[in-house]
Amino acid sequence: MAGLAEYNAKRNFKKTREPAGKVDKSGRHRFIVQKHAATRLHYDFRLEMDGVLKSWAVTRGPSLDPADKRLAVRTEDHPISYATFEGAIPKGEYGGGTVMLWDEGNWAPIEGKSEKDLEKGHLHFTLDGERMKGEWLLVRIKGKPGEKRENWLLRKIDDKEAGSSDDLTAHALTSVKTGRTMAEIESDVGGEISLKGKSGKAFDAAMAKAESHVEAAAKPARRKAASGKPPAFRKPQLATLVDHVPTGNQWLHEIKYDGYRALIAVAGDKVTIHTRTGLDWTDRFADVAKAVAALDLPPALIDGEIVKLNADGNPSFSALQTALKAGKGGFTLFAFDLLSLDGADLAARPNIERKERLAALLPDDDAVVRVSDHVIGAGEKLFAAMCRAGQEGIISKRADAPYRSARTQSWLKVKCTRRQEFVIIGWSKSDKSRRFRSLLLGQREGGKLVYAGKVGTGFDQATMDMLWDKFGSRARKTAPADVPRTDARGASWLKPDLVAEIAFAEFTHDGVLRHASFVGLRSDKSAKDVTREEPKPVEKVAAAQPESTVKISSRDRVIFPESKATKGDLADYYQAIGPIILPWIAQRPVSLVRCPQGRGKQCFFQKHDAGSFGDHVHRIPIREKNGKAEDYLYVDDVDGILACVQMGTIEFHGWGSRIDDVEKPDRMIFDLDPDEGLDFDAVKAAAKDIRTMLSDIGLVSYPMLSGGKGVHVVVPLTPEAEWPVAKDFSHRFAEALAQAEPDRFVANMAKAKRVGRIFIDYLRNQRGATAVVPYGVRARENAPVAAPVTWDELDGFDKAGAFTIADARKLIDRASSKALRGWGRVSQTLPDL
């Protein structure tokens, strides 16, 4: 029992429910991670080895970002029985605090490696847990002479399971064993809920002094079980083929996946997978349907592509065909659009907003159902990368465009190699042992089937046998199209209902294929819809969709005298960041800070319509306290933003709800406003402490540099609770913080009471209140911008105005990065009240 002597010596088992230490050489390779709120919150990482759990305390928790090297302090070995422990260790005892079973699964050394490598100071291994997966590395750091503790680094290897720093700890807030939050686990002991900040002071007593108990508020935020019927099928939007990648930030770019287009209608465990023509292929993609059903989604219609990944992790159309023919699974859905959700039709919403909602709806870590990533602008780089990888190409989409069930020019496709569908109209005999020498092909032009040439390569024996089996029942005596005599000589003709995907170099001047190669059959497409596609010049397509129809006058007028930034610079900034600001501003009542003569010169706040903004700015009547309705302003595209800028607007402040249901907020904001004498470090520390307290009651939050003096802690919400509930919750939370640490926080906005403290402005969370929108410009010195950041990087900023309008490209690149993937996107509700 030598390996557990230190563990047993540190604990009084009459006072703690932790298991006594016994070596258990069962020979398994389990791993567990326990979230441990002791003197300092950390994550205990444990690997079963030699009959014990080898243990490390990872101070900031594991990260999926391969660039993050997390400090892991070696601790005493723990018994195998500790792998199921979850509960509270009494105060005063070793490790006193709450313990959550945060992850569990199995581990294994990488092939060619051994668990004995640990003695050498390194361990390369794989994890297969509920949250931690893929390859990982533990490396011991050389310590100082005489130092007893061992410091190690825990790092994720860059593989398909890699992600961003916040993908794990920021989103996974409940136990994998019981589904409880830290607050719920602690409440099982002594019956009291204790939420602790950095100071370690008890928070429960202060909460009890608030208007009502928070015991109910410690229930985790979970989405209600899905109910209702799956939405009906609708025809998908199709893309126009162009010759080059469109330029400009109004375009977002996605990978063109080599698979079958699918529209997934879901409501809870009821799932139907439609092909692009409306066929029900649920049974053929049963594993995808099962994976979607397991997500327990509300009624939704999701657009995407179902693919089969090859050994390199790339979509393979031939592998997809083989799997379908054999009736095998192993498919992956890449979802890229959300057409309806919970009864709300989203088709009219901007494309970028639909993608944001889709990302909030689907998990980040599902192996079968994945959200298709995108980049904004810079599509040429993505296209080049796809072509180098041997992929089909990319799809470019207008970020602000609605969804239309037709082929449009707001979706464009750019292909690395030319590939199209053709109808098989016949076959020619082979003089060798092959079933046939080549296939004769056609396409429809003006409703008539027209000959398009031959294809004689790309077949393996299995493919030829499959096609031969289909030819017998389709034989006919005459050609279904006019075929030149030389090509028709010796040909056998077929009923023209088989659709083939063909790769080729070009069409000749006679309209036939050159260097054609067979890719596969397309049973998801109808022969009557197979028409020829010629790539259109992208310049003409882009010219048909100008970046803006709003003209900005007086572009040279200086708006920000300190940086000499002009009205034109401001308009260009909003034009450039349109795709990333739209999800936070579109179809949300807004109030404007207008400064027609520039910052600091007769600026005023406007929330009602004055009839002067033109057709791009819309109005919605909202009932006021006196019972009368007043017209509020909202925009739904970049032109609307620019129309406001033309009228002297600098700042945009949005409601916490949207125009489709103004009574139900979709976010809660705690605006941390420091007194003049406090530095920014105090604000950052306060924001991180609030994050911890919110996570303890099951709420995920995100930081945003306000562009002013402080930080906004943003809590996304599924719009379910109404404004009085949100206000009451945020009020009690802020009051409890102020009562727990009165020297640090104040929840009263009176200036006299804020000296030396941070005002927790919860008043943003009431009907009619507004907050600056993410990426919105502030009417302050040097044109700062409200910028989303991650919790990991917050400490690296020394002011709330770290970004300005000069940083548009940087903000766009950040918004598409792994680090900010998922910022502000989570489906959660306020704890029950």
N, C-alpha and C positions, 0 to 999 in steps of 0.2 A: 504493500500500500504506500510505498515511498512516493509515488507520483502524486498522491492526494494528501500527503501529510500536511503540506502548507495550507491547502484548502480547508481541511478539517480544523487545523489549529486556529484559523482566523474566525471561526463561526461558533456561536452558541446555539445549538440546535434545539434548545428549550425555548428560545425566543424567536427563532426564524423558521419559516416553513420550507426553507431550502433543504434539499435532500442531503443526507450524510454521504460521505464519499466512499464508494466501493469500486474497485477496478472491475470492469466488465468486458472481457475479451470475446465479444460476439463476432468480431471480424468484419463488421460493417464499415461503411465509409459515409457516415452521415455528416452533415454540417448544419449548424444553426446560427442565427444571428438574433441577439436579444437587445432591444432598445432599452437603455438603462438610465433612468433619471436619478442619478446619485448626486454627489456634490456638484458634478458637472455632467451634463447630458452627453452620452456617448453610445456607441454600438459595440457590443461584445461579439466578436467573430470567433466561432469555435469549429474545429475540425476533429472528427473522431479518428483517433490514432493510438495504437498500443493500449487499448482498453480504457482510454480517458478522452476527454475533450481538450485538445490543445487550444489555448485561448489567447486572444489579443483584444485590447480595447482600442477601437478605432474612433478617434475623438470627433471627427466630423461625419462619420458614417461612410459607407462605401459609395463610390462614384462610378458611373458607367462611362465617363469620359477618360479615354486612355492617357490624356495629358495630365490627369490628376493623380498625384502620388500621395495617398492618404497615410498619415502617421498611424501606425498600429503598434501599441505598447504591449509587449508580451506580459501576460499575467499568469497566475498559478493555474495548473491543470485543474479541470472540473470533472466531476463524475459524469458518466454517460446519462444517468438519470436526470441530470440537470437540463437535458435537451427538451424536456417537456415543461420546465418550470416557467410559470407566469404568475406574477402577483407582486405584493409589496414587501420589501425587506424593512423591518422596523427601524425607525430613526435611532441613531446611536449604535446600531450594529454595523459590522463591516459591510460596506456597499449599500448602506441604507438608502432606500428609494424604490421607485416603481420599476418593474421589469416586464417588458412585453416580448412575447415570442414573435419577432418581426419577420423572420424568414426561416425556412427549413427545406432540406432536400438531401441530395447525395453529391459527393465530390469524388474525383479520381485524378491521379497524376496523369499528366500528358504522356502519350505513348513514348516509351524510351526513357521516361523519368521514373522516380521512385519516391515514396514518402520518406525514405531515409535521407533524401536531399535536404530535409529540414535541418538536420544536424550540421550541414555544410553552410547554412545561412541563406538558403533560397528554396523556393518551392513553386513549381509551375504546374498548374492544375486546372481542371474544369469544374464548374458548378452547374447543377441542374436543380435549381430551387424554384419557388414560386415567384421570386423577384430577382434574384441574382442568377444569371445564366452565363454560359460561355467560358472563355479562357481568362484566368486571373494569375497574378504573380505576387508572391510574398518574397521580399528581399530584406535581409538584416543589415542595419546600418552599423558601421564600426563605431563603437562607443568610446568614451573617454576612459583612461586608466582608472581602475577602481570602481567604475560605475556598475551597479548591480542590475539595474533594469535593462532589458533588451528593447531597443527601438527598431521597428521594422517599417517597411513601406508596403502598402497594399495597392495594387494597380490593376486596372482592367486592360486586357490585351485587345487591340483593335480588331474586332470581328463583327459579324452580323448582329451580335447582341449589344454592341457598344452604343452609347448615346451621349446625353449631356450630363452635366454635374447634378442637376436637380431632378433628373428623371426618376431616381429612386426615393431618396429621403424626403423630398418636397411633396411627393404625391402619395406615397405609401404610409398612411397614418394610423392604420388599424392592425390588430393582431391577425396573423395567419391561422391562429389556433381558435380564437373566439370571436374575431371581428370587432373587438372592443378598442376604444381609444385609451390613451394613457390615463385620462381622468376617470373613465369607467373602471379600469383595473384598480386604481387607487381607491375608488369609492367602495370597493368590496371590503376594505379593511377599515374598521372604525366608523363606517357609514358617512364619512365626510369627504367632500371633494376638495382637494388642495391643488391649485394651479400656481406654480412657482415661477417667478421671474429670476433674472440674473442675481438679484439681491438675496434670494433664498427665503424671503419673508413669506409667511403663509398668506395665501390669497383668498382662501375660503371665508375668513372672517369678514373681510371687506365686502365680498360678494353678498354675504348675508345681510349687510347693512343697506344694500341697494334695494330698489323698489320691491323685488321679489326674489325668491330662491333661484339659484342657478343649477340646482341639482338636476332638474329636467333638462337644462341646457347642456348638460354633459353628455347627453345621448348623441351618438355619432351622426353626422350628416350622411344619410344614404338616400339614393334615389328610390322612389316608390316602385313597387313591382309594376312592370309594364302591363297594360291592358288595352283592349280595343282590337280593331281589325287592321291588317296590313293595308297600306295605301294601294290604290289601283295602279296598274302599269300605265306609263306614258311614253310616247316615242322619245328616243334619246336625241340629244343635240349632236350634230356631226360637224367635222372640221373640213375646211377647205385646204386643198393641197397648194402650197406655195414653194417658190424656188429657193428662198433664203429665210433665215431667221429674222423676224421683225425686231426693230430696235426701239428703245424707249422704255421708261419705267411704267408705262401704262400696261405693259404686257408681263404676265407671269408665265413661267415655262415649267413643264412637267415632262417626265420620261414618257415616251410612247411605248407602252407595254405590248409585247408580242403575245397576245392571247385572245380570249373571247370577251367581247363587251357584255356586260351584265348589269341589269337593274335589279336590286335586291329590295323587295318589299318585306318589312318585318314589323312585328308587334309581339314582344316577349318571345315565347318559344314558337311562334307561328312565323314561318319564313317561306317566301317564294322567290326563286331565282329566275328572272326572265332573260331571254336573249334580247338582242337589239330589235328583233322583229316581234317580240312578245311571246315567244314560245316558252313553255314552262320546262326548265331544265333543272329543277330542284333535285331530282333523283340523280342526274348525271354529275352534279356537283354537291353530292350529299355531305362531304366533309366540310365544305364551306358553309352550307346551310346549318350544320350542327354547331360550327364555331360561332356563327352569328346568333343562333338561338341561345347559346350559353351566355351571351352578353346581356340578355334580358333588357333589350332596348325598347323604348317607347315606340309607338307607330312611326315609321320612317321609310322613306324611299331613297335609297343610296345608289349612286351611279359609280361604276368602276370597271375594272378589267380583271378577269380571272386568268391566271397564268400557271404554268408549271415551271418551277425553277430547276435548272440543271445543277451539276455538281459544283460549278463555279458560282452558283447563286444568281445566275442570269436567267431571265425568261427564255424558254425554248418552245417554239411553236411545234416542232416535231415531237418533243417530249410530251407536250399537251395532247397532241393527236394520239400518240401511243397509249397514254394513260386513259384517255376516253374510250378508245377501242377496247382496251383490256378491262374496262370497268373498274380501274384502280383510282385511288384518291391521290392525296399529296398535293392538292392545289392550293394556291394562295390568291386571295382577293386584295387588289390594290384599289382602295376606294378613293375617288377624287372629287365627288360632288354630293351634295345633300339637297334633294328637291323638295322634301316635305318632312316635317317633324312635329309629332304630337298634335296632328290636325292642322298645323299651320303650313300653308303653301309658301315655300321659300324661293320659288322660281324667279320672282321679280326682284329679289335681293341681289346686290352686287356679288359677282363670282367670288371675290376674296372673302366676303363675309360668309358665304355658304361653306367655303373651305374651313374657315375658322370654327364654325359651328360643327362641322363634321369632325374636326380634330378634337373638339371638346366632348363629342358624343362617343367616340371610339377610344379604346385603351391604347397606350403607347407600346405595350409589350406583348401583344397577342401575336402568336406565331403564324396564324392563318389569315387574320383580318388586319390589314395594315392601311395606314393613311398614306396616300401618295404625296411625297414632298414636292416642293416647288421652289424656284428661285425667281426673284423679281428683277427684271432687267438682266443684262449679261447672259442672255440665252445662248449666245454664240459659244461660250465656254462649255455649257451643258451639252450642246449639240456635238461639239468636237469630242467631248469625253464619251458620249454614247457611240459615236462612229468608231472611235478607237477601240471600244469594247465589243464591237461587232453587233451593236443593237440597232433597232429599226430607225430610231430618230427621236424627235421630241414633238410635243403639242404646246403651242403658244396660245394663251387665252387673254382676252381683255380682262383686266382685274375688276373693272366696274360694270361689266356687262351682265344682263339677266340671262337666265337659262331659257332657250327656245328649242322646241322639239322640231328642228329642221337643220339642214346644212347651212351654216352661217359663216360670215367672215370675221366674227369675234372669236372663233376658234380656228386656229390654223395648224396644219401639220407639215413638218419639214422632215423629209426622209433621207437617211444616209445612203441607202440604195433604193432604187425604184421597185416597188412592190404593189401589185394590184390584184383584184379578183377578175377571173375570166370564167366563161362558161365552156365546159368540155363538150365539143360538138362531134368528135370522132377520134379515131385512132388509126395509126398505120402499122402494118405488119413488120416484124423484125426478121432479118435473115440469120439471126443468131438464136441462142437459146432463151432469149428474153420473151416475155409475154407479148410485148409490143415495142415498136421502135420509138414512137413519139405520140403525143396527144395533139389534136387540132383544137384550136381555141377560138372563142368569139366573145364579143361584147356588144351591148345594145347602144345604138346611136339613133336618136329620134324614134325610139320604140321598135326599131328593126335590128335583128341580130346580124352583126357584121363580122366577117372573118378577121382574126387578129394574129394569125401565125401559129407556129408549132413550139412545143417544148419537149426535149428529148433527154434532159438530164435532171438529176435531183431525186431519182427513184432508187430505193433499195428493193430487195426482193420482196420483203413483206408489204411494202407499199404497192408494188406492181400486182401482187396477189390480191390485195384488198380492192384495187381498182378493177381488176379483171372480174372479180366476183360481182361487181356492180354493173359491168357492161352487159352481161347476158340479158337481163330483163329490160334493157334500154335500147336494144338494137332497132334500127330503122333502115329503110332501103334508100332514102334520099338524104342529101345533105340539108341540114336546117338553115344553112346560110350559103351565099355564093362564095365558092372556094376556087381559086385559080386551078387550071387543069393540071399543072405540074404537081401541086400540093395534094390535089384530090386523087391522083392516080394511086390505085391500090388501097384507098382508105375505106374503113368501115365506119358507118355513121351511128350516132347515138341521140336519143332524146335529150334535148338541151336543158337538163335540170340539175346537173352536177356543177358546183362552183369550186374552182381551184384557186389557191393563192399562188401567184407566180412572181418570182424575182427576175428582173431583166435590166439590161443596160439602157435601152432606149427604144423608141419606135422609129422605123425607117420612114422615108418620105412616102412609102406606099401604105403606111399605117400598120405594119406588122412588127412583131417583136424581134429584137436582136439579143443574143446571148441569154436566152431564157432558162430558168431553172425552176423545177417544181418544188414548192414549199409544203403544201398540204391541202386537203379538202376543207372547205368552209361550210359545214352543215348548219351554221347559224345564220347564213345569208341566203336570200332568195335569188334565183337565176334572173328573174325579171328585173331585179334592181341593179344588175351588174352593168355599169356604164363606164366609159373611158374617163380617166382623170388626167388632165394636163396641168402641170404646176403653173399657177398664175404668178406673175411678177409681184413680189411682196410690196414693192413700192406703190403699185396701184391699189392694192388691198388696204395698205396703211393710209394712203391718201384719202380713201373713202371713209376713214375713221379718224378725223383730226384729233389731236391731243386735247383741244379745247375750243369751244365756240365763244368763250368769254374773252372779251378784249379788255386788257388792263391799260387804263390811261395813266398819264403822269408817272411812268415807270421809273423815271430818274429822281423822283421826290425822295429825299432822305427821311426814312422812318425811324432809324436807330442811329442817332448822331455819333455815339461812341465808336461804332464799328463802320459807320458810313453806309450801312445797309439800306437799300432803297425799297420802295414799294414793289418794283419789279423783282428784286431779290426775294422778297417775301412771297410773291405770287409764284415764282419759280420753285421755291422750296415746297410750298403746298402742292404744286403740280407734280413735283418729283416724288414726294412721299405719299401721294394719293393712295396707292395700293395698300400701304400699311396703316394709314390713319382711318380709312373707310370702315373697317370693322368696328371701330370705337365711336364713330361719329354718325354714320349713316342711319337714317330713320330713327333718330333719337332727338327729342326736343333739345334745342340748344339756346344758350344765351351768349351774346357776343360782347366783347370789349372792343369798341370802335374808337380809333384814334385817327381821324381823317387828316390831321396835320402832323402826325408823328407821335412817337412815344412821349408821354408826359405832357402833351399839349391838348387840353380839353378832351381827355378820353372819357367815355361814358359807357354804361352797361345797358344793353338792350336785350329784352327777352320777348317782347311782343312785336307783331308785324307792323311795320309802318308803310307798307305798300310800295317800297322803293327798290326792292332787290331783284325784280324781274322774275321770269318764269322758272329759273333754275333753283330758286329757293322756295320751299313749299310751306304751307300753313296747316296746322291742325288745331281745331278748337278744343280747349281743355277747360273744364269747370274750375272756377276759382272758389275761394272760401265763401264768398258772398252768393254763391249759387249761379252766377253768370259765367258764360263761356267767353274766353279770350283766345285769340289766334296766337299760337306759339309757332316759332320757326323750326324747320328741320331741313336737312339736305339728304340726298341719296346718291350723289356722285361728286366727282372732283369739280365739275362745272359749278355745282352749288357752292362749294367751298370758295372757289375763285370769284364767284359773284359777290360773296360777302367781303372778300379781300378788296375787290374793286370799290366797295362802299366804305373802305377804311377799317375793316376788321383786322385785328391782330390775334386776339385770343378767342378760342371756342371752348365754352363750358357746357358739358352735356349733363342731362338728367341721368339718374341711375336706372332709368327704365326706357322702354322703347315705345314708339307710337302705336304699336299693335296692342299694347296693354300697359298704359302709363301707370296703372295702379300697382303693378308688381315689379319691384326692382330686380335687375339681373346682376347687381354687384353691390357690395358694401365697401365703403372707403373710410379708413382712419387717417386723417390728415394730421401729421405731426408737425406742429408749428412752434419752433423754439423761440424763447425770449431772446432779445437782442444780445444779451451777454453770453449766450451759450454757443459753443462751436459745433461744427457739423458732426464731429465724432459722437457727441452725446445723442444726436438725432439718430444716427445709424445704430447705435447700441440699443436705443429704445425700440426702433423698428424691429430688430432681430428678437428682442424679448417678447414683443407683441406677437411676432410670428410663432414663437414657441408656445405661448399661451393659447393662441388660436388652434394650433395643431393638436394640443392636448384635448381639445373638445371636438376634434375631427374636422377642422376647417383648414383648407389649403389657402395660402395667401401669397401675394407677389409684391415686390417693392417697385416703386417708380420714383425716380428723381423728379421733383415737382417743377423744376425750372425756376423756382422761387427761392425759399429758404429751407424747405423741409423735404420730407419723404412721405409719399402716400403708400399705405399698406392696403392693397386691393384684394378684396375677397369676392371672387366670382360666385354668382348664385344662379341656380335654375329659377326662373321667374315663377314663384309659387306663393310665397308669403307676400302680404300686402304691406304698404308703407308703414302703418302703425306698428306692425310686428318688427320690421327691420329697425325702425327708430328706437323702439323699446329695447331691443337686444343690444344695439350699439351703445345706447345711453348707459345701460347697466354695466356693460363691459368697460366703458371709459371711466365711469364713476368708481368701479371696483379697483381699477388700476390707480386712480388718483388717491383713493383711501388707503390702498396697500402701501404706496410709496409717495406720500404727500410732498416730500422734499424734491421729488423728481418730476411728477406729473400733476396736471391740473385739468379738470374737465369743464371748468367754467371759463367762458370766453372773456370775462372782464379783464381788462389790461392790468388792473391793480393786483390781481391775484396770480398773474403769470410771471412775476419777477423771478428770474433764475430757474424757471421750470419750462417744461414742454407742454403746450396745450394740445390735448387729444381732441381734435375737432371731429366729433361724431355727428354734427349737425348736417353733414353732407348727405346723411342717410334719412332724409325726410322728403315728403312729397314737395316737388317744386325746387328743391335745392339742387345745385349743380357743382361739378368739379371739372377742372381742366382735363381735356381729353388727352390720352397718350399721343405723343408726337406733336401736340399743339404748341404753338409758339407763345411765349410770354411777353407782355409789354414791359420789359425790363432791360436793363443795360446789356448791350451786346447781343440782344435777340436770343436768349436761351430757350431751350425746348424741354418740355416734359417728356422724359425718356424712360421706358421700361428697362430694368436691369435685373440681373439674377441675384439671389441671396449670396452666392459665393463671391461675386465681384463687388458687392456693395461697399465693402471696406476699402476698396481701391479708389473710391471717388472722394474728393476733398470738398465738394460743393454740390448743391442741388442743381446748378446750371452748368453741368459739365459738358453738355452738348448745345450747339447753337445751330442756326439755319445754314451755316456753312458746312455742316456735317451730314447733309442729306444722304449722300452715297454711303457713308459709314453707317447711318441708322438703317438704311435699307438692307445692307449686307448683314448687319446684326440681327435684324428681324427674321432673316431667313436662315440664321445659323443654328447649329445644334444647341448652343448655350441657351438661346431664347425660345427654342421650340417648345410650344405648350404654354408660353407666358400668358396668364390670364384666361386659360382654357381649362376648365374642370367642371364636371357636372356634380353639383352639390347643393344641398338645401340647408337653410338655417336649422340648427337643432330644435327639436320640438319644444314649444313653449306652452 
